Amino acid sequence: MAPVESARTVLSRGSAKIVLLCLLAMVTCGAAVGSVTPAASTGATGGRKLELRIELTKPVFQANEPVSVRIWLTNVSDMEVFLFRTLRPEGLFVLFTATNDTGVTVYQSPQSVMERTAAFVEDTFALAPGYFWGTVLRLGQTAGSEETLRLSPGKYSLKATYSNQDSDGKGGTVTANLESNQVEFRVADPKEKMAP
């Protein structure tokens, strides 16, 4: 199975509001993307602030189905923030932790190692105030692997962290150590009838 292609998007504050209103309408109509708690932290370096958010692509997954997560960084400051262009693979800058309904950790992203070549370090961009940058990741799909995490039926909570502290501002990037909001989702029993 081929890896999911990046769905990175940069939107203005006005466009982001429209997207959020559409998501709110989906939730009201019963097409919720999983329950969400507020973001736990906002990272700041020299007045430049970033917020990390995650959202599931759907609230219920089939047993043995990959769990796909939207993840994005928002510039919540009043000045440009320079970021590394990539958010992939899982484990490079983004780490996930999943717990079951009893609070036991059932998954933690393995740390990915990628050679920081000159081209990699220089592949940065400026994220304007009020804009965000994101992608879709499949839990467990790390560097050089097409395997994904498969969870047993049950209820789960998921959080993410974003850290590029080891970049030391290379390429003009802001260094950050962020924690996301928490989302809940469910993995259905194979015998359960799923809605079309």
DRENDO-1510 file (C-alpha; in Angstrom, 1 decimal, always signed):
<recs>
REC; n; res; u; v; w
REC; 1; MET; +0.0; +0.0; +0.0 .
REC; 2; ALA; +1.4; +3.4; -1.0 .
REC; 3; PRO; +2.0; +6.0; +1.7 .
REC; 4; VAL; -0.7; +8.7; +2.1 .
REC; 5; GLU; +0.3; +11.7; +0.1 .
REC; 6; SER; +0.7; +15.0; +1.9 .
REC; 7; ALA; -2.4; +17.2; +2.3 .
REC; 8; ARG; -0.6; +20.3; +3.4 .
REC; 9; THR; -2.6; +23.5; +3.2 .
REC; 10; VAL; -2.0; +27.1; +4.0 .
REC; 11; LEU; -5.1; +29.1; +4.7 .
REC; 12; SER; -5.8; +32.7; +5.7 .
REC; 13; ARG; -7.5; +33.4; +9.0 .
REC; 14; GLY; -10.8; +34.1; +7.2 .
REC; 15; SER; -10.6; +30.9; +5.2 .
REC; 16; ALA; -9.8; +29.0; +8.4 .
REC; 17; LYS; -12.9; +30.4; +10.0 .
REC; 18; ILE; -15.0; +29.1; +7.1 .
REC; 19; VAL; -13.4; +25.6; +7.4 .
REC; 20; LEU; -14.1; +25.6; +11.1 .
REC; 21; LEU; -17.7; +26.6; +10.6 .
REC; 22; CYS; -18.1; +23.7; +8.1 .
REC; 23; LEU; -16.6; +21.3; +10.7 .
REC; 24; LEU; -19.0; +22.6; +13.3 .
REC; 25; ALA; -21.9; +22.0; +10.9 .
REC; 26; MET; -20.7; +18.5; +10.3 .
REC; 27; VAL; -20.6; +17.9; +14.1 .
REC; 28; THR; -24.1; +19.3; +14.5 .
REC; 29; CYS; -25.4; +17.0; +11.8 .
REC; 30; GLY; -23.9; +13.9; +13.4 .
REC; 31; ALA; -20.8; +13.7; +11.2 .
REC; 32; ALA; -18.4; +14.4; +14.1 .
REC; 33; VAL; -14.7; +13.9; +13.6 .
REC; 34; GLY; -14.1; +12.8; +17.2 .
REC; 35; SER; -14.4; +14.7; +20.4 .
REC; 36; VAL; -11.8; +17.3; +21.1 .
REC; 37; THR; -10.3; +19.0; +24.2 .
REC; 38; PRO; -8.5; +22.4; +24.0 .
REC; 39; ALA; -4.9; +22.5; +23.0 .
REC; 40; ALA; -2.6; +22.0; +26.0 .
REC; 41; SER; +0.2; +24.4; +25.0 .
REC; 42; THR; +1.4; +27.0; +22.7 .
REC; 43; GLY; +5.1; +27.2; +22.0 .
REC; 44; ALA; +6.9; +30.5; +21.8 .
REC; 45; THR; +10.3; +31.7; +20.8 .
REC; 46; GLY; +11.1; +35.4; +20.8 .
REC; 47; GLY; +7.5; +36.4; +20.4 .
REC; 48; ARG; +6.8; +33.9; +17.7 .
REC; 49; LYS; +4.0; +31.5; +18.8 .
REC; 50; LEU; +2.8; +28.3; +17.3 .
REC; 51; GLU; -0.2; +26.1; +18.3 .
REC; 52; LEU; -0.4; +22.4; +17.5 .
REC; 53; ARG; -3.8; +20.8; +16.8 .
REC; 54; ILE; -4.9; +17.3; +15.7 .
REC; 55; GLU; -8.2; +15.9; +14.4 .
REC; 56; LEU; -9.2; +12.4; +13.3 .
REC; 57; THR; -10.4; +11.8; +9.8 .
REC; 58; LYS; -13.5; +10.1; +11.3 .
REC; 59; PRO; -14.7; +9.2; +14.8 .
REC; 60; VAL; -15.0; +5.4; +14.3 .
REC; 61; PHE; -12.5; +3.1; +12.6 .
REC; 62; GLN; -12.9; -0.5; +11.5 .
REC; 63; ALA; -10.9; -3.2; +13.3 .
REC; 64; ASN; -7.5; -3.5; +11.4 .
REC; 65; GLU; -8.1; -0.2; +9.6 .
REC; 66; PRO; -5.3; +2.4; +9.7 .
REC; 67; VAL; -6.0; +5.4; +12.0 .
REC; 68; SER; -5.5; +8.6; +10.0 .
REC; 69; VAL; -4.9; +11.9; +11.8 .
REC; 70; ARG; -4.9; +15.5; +10.5 .
REC; 71; ILE; -2.2; +17.5; +12.2 .
REC; 72; TRP; -1.5; +21.2; +11.8 .
REC; 73; LEU; +0.6; +24.1; +13.2 .
REC; 74; THR; -1.0; +27.5; +13.4 .
REC; 75; ASN; +1.0; +30.8; +13.7 .
REC; 76; VAL; -0.8; +32.5; +16.5 .
REC; 77; SER; +1.7; +35.4; +16.8 .
REC; 78; ASP; +1.8; +38.7; +15.0 .
REC; 79; MET; +5.0; +37.9; +13.0 .
REC; 80; GLU; +6.2; +35.4; +10.5 .
REC; 81; VAL; +7.4; +32.0; +11.8 .
REC; 82; PHE; +9.9; +30.0; +9.8 .
REC; 83; LEU; +9.3; +26.2; +9.8 .
REC; 84; PHE; +10.8; +23.1; +8.3 .
REC; 85; ARG; +8.6; +22.3; +5.4 .
REC; 86; THR; +8.2; +18.6; +6.3 .
REC; 87; LEU; +6.0; +17.1; +9.0 .
REC; 88; ARG; +6.7; +13.6; +7.8 .
REC; 89; PRO; +7.5; +10.9; +8.7 .
REC; 90; GLU; +5.9; +10.3; +12.0 .
REC; 91; GLY; +8.6; +10.3; +14.7 .
REC; 92; LEU; +10.7; +12.9; +13.0 .
REC; 93; PHE; +9.1; +16.1; +14.5 .
REC; 94; VAL; +5.7; +14.7; +15.4 .
REC; 95; LEU; +5.1; +12.0; +18.0 .
REC; 96; PHE; +1.8; +10.4; +19.0 .
REC; 97; THR; +0.6; +8.8; +22.2 .
REC; 98; ALA; -2.6; +6.7; +22.3 .
REC; 99; THR; -4.2; +5.5; +25.5 .
REC; 100; ASN; -7.2; +3.1; +26.0 .
REC; 101; ASP; -10.3; +3.9; +28.1 .
REC; 102; THR; -8.6; +2.9; +31.3 .
REC; 103; GLY; -5.7; +5.3; +30.7 .
REC; 104; VAL; -3.1; +2.7; +29.7 .
REC; 105; THR; -0.7; +3.7; +27.0 .
REC; 106; VAL; -1.1; +1.4; +24.0 .
REC; 107; TYR; +1.0; +3.2; +21.5 .
REC; 108; GLN; +3.9; +5.7; +21.4 .
REC; 109; SER; +5.6; +6.8; +18.2 .
REC; 110; PRO; +9.1; +5.5; +17.7 .
REC; 111; GLN; +11.7; +8.2; +17.2 .
REC; 112; SER; +12.6; +8.5; +13.5 .
REC; 113; VAL; +16.1; +9.4; +12.5 .
REC; 114; MET; +16.7; +11.3; +9.3 .
REC; 115; GLU; +20.0; +12.7; +8.0 .
REC; 116; ARG; +20.0; +16.5; +8.4 .
REC; 117; THR; +21.5; +17.3; +5.0 .
REC; 118; ALA; +22.1; +20.9; +3.9 .
REC; 119; ALA; +19.1; +20.6; +1.6 .
REC; 120; PHE; +16.9; +19.4; +4.5 .
REC; 121; VAL; +18.0; +22.2; +6.8 .
REC; 122; GLU; +17.4; +24.8; +4.1 .
REC; 123; ASP; +14.0; +23.5; +3.2 .
REC; 124; THR; +12.1; +26.0; +5.3 .
REC; 125; PHE; +9.3; +28.5; +4.7 .
REC; 126; ALA; +7.7; +31.5; +6.4 .
REC; 127; LEU; +4.3; +30.9; +7.9 .
REC; 128; ALA; +2.4; +34.2; +8.1 .
REC; 129; PRO; +0.4; +35.3; +11.2 .
REC; 130; GLY; -3.0; +33.6; +11.3 .
REC; 131; TYR; -2.0; +30.8; +8.8 .
REC; 132; PHE; -1.6; +27.1; +9.4 .
REC; 133; TRP; +0.4; +24.3; +7.8 .
REC; 134; GLY; -0.5; +20.6; +8.1 .
REC; 135; THR; -0.7; +17.1; +6.7 .
REC; 136; VAL; -2.4; +13.8; +7.3 .
REC; 137; LEU; -0.5; +11.0; +9.0 .
REC; 138; ARG; -1.3; +7.4; +9.6 .
REC; 139; LEU; -0.4; +6.1; +13.0 .
REC; 140; GLY; +2.6; +3.8; +12.9 .
REC; 141; GLN; +3.7; +4.8; +9.4 .
REC; 142; THR; +7.3; +5.7; +10.1 .
REC; 143; ALA; +10.3; +6.4; +7.8 .
REC; 144; GLY; +10.9; +3.6; +5.3 .
REC; 145; SER; +7.8; +1.7; +6.2 .
REC; 146; GLU; +4.4; +1.3; +4.7 .
REC; 147; GLU; +3.1; -0.6; +7.8 .
REC; 148; THR; +0.5; +1.2; +10.0 .
REC; 149; LEU; -0.8; +0.7; +13.5 .
REC; 150; ARG; -3.8; -1.6; +13.9 .
REC; 151; LEU; -5.7; -1.3; +17.2 .
REC; 152; SER; -8.1; -3.8; +18.8 .
REC; 153; PRO; -11.8; -2.8; +19.2 .
REC; 154; GLY; -12.3; -0.3; +22.0 .
REC; 155; LYS; -12.2; +3.4; +22.9 .
REC; 156; TYR; -9.0; +5.4; +22.7 .
REC; 157; SER; -7.6; +8.9; +23.3 .
REC; 158; LEU; -4.8; +10.4; +21.2 .
REC; 159; LYS; -2.4; +13.3; +21.7 .
REC; 160; ALA; +0.6; +14.5; +19.7 .
REC; 161; THR; +3.7; +16.5; +20.4 .
REC; 162; TYR; +5.8; +18.5; +17.9 .
REC; 163; SER; +9.4; +19.2; +18.7 .
REC; 164; ASN; +12.3; +20.6; +16.6 .
REC; 165; GLN; +14.4; +21.6; +19.6 .
REC; 166; ASP; +17.5; +19.9; +18.1 .
REC; 167; SER; +17.3; +22.2; +15.0 .
REC; 168; ASP; +18.8; +25.1; +17.0 .
REC; 169; GLY; +17.2; +27.6; +14.7 .
REC; 170; LYS; +19.0; +26.2; +11.6 .
REC; 171; GLY; +17.6; +27.6; +8.4 .
REC; 172; GLY; +16.0; +30.4; +10.3 .
REC; 173; THR; +13.4; +28.1; +11.9 .
REC; 174; VAL; +11.7; +28.8; +15.2 .
REC; 175; THR; +12.4; +26.1; +17.8 .
REC; 176; ALA; +9.4; +24.7; +19.4 .
REC; 177; ASN; +8.2; +22.0; +21.8 .
REC; 178; LEU; +4.4; +21.7; +21.6 .
REC; 179; GLU; +1.7; +19.5; +22.9 .
REC; 180; SER; -1.6; +19.1; +21.0 .
REC; 181; ASN; -5.2; +18.9; +22.0 .
REC; 182; GLN; -6.6; +15.5; +22.9 .
REC; 183; VAL; -9.1; +13.6; +20.7 .
REC; 184; GLU; -11.1; +10.5; +21.3 .
REC; 185; PHE; -12.0; +7.8; +18.9 .
REC; 186; ARG; -13.3; +4.3; +18.7 .
REC; 187; VAL; -12.3; +1.1; +16.9 .
REC; 188; ALA; -15.4; -1.0; +16.1 .
REC; 189; ASP; -15.8; -4.6; +16.8 .
REC; 190; PRO; -15.6; -6.6; +13.5 .
REC; 191; LYS; -19.1; -7.9; +14.1 .
REC; 192; GLU; -20.5; -4.4; +14.5 .
REC; 193; LYS; -22.4; -3.0; +11.5 .
REC; 194; MET; -20.8; +0.2; +10.3 .
REC; 195; ALA; -22.8; +3.0; +8.8 .
REC; 196; PRO; -22.2; +3.4; +5.0 .
</recs>
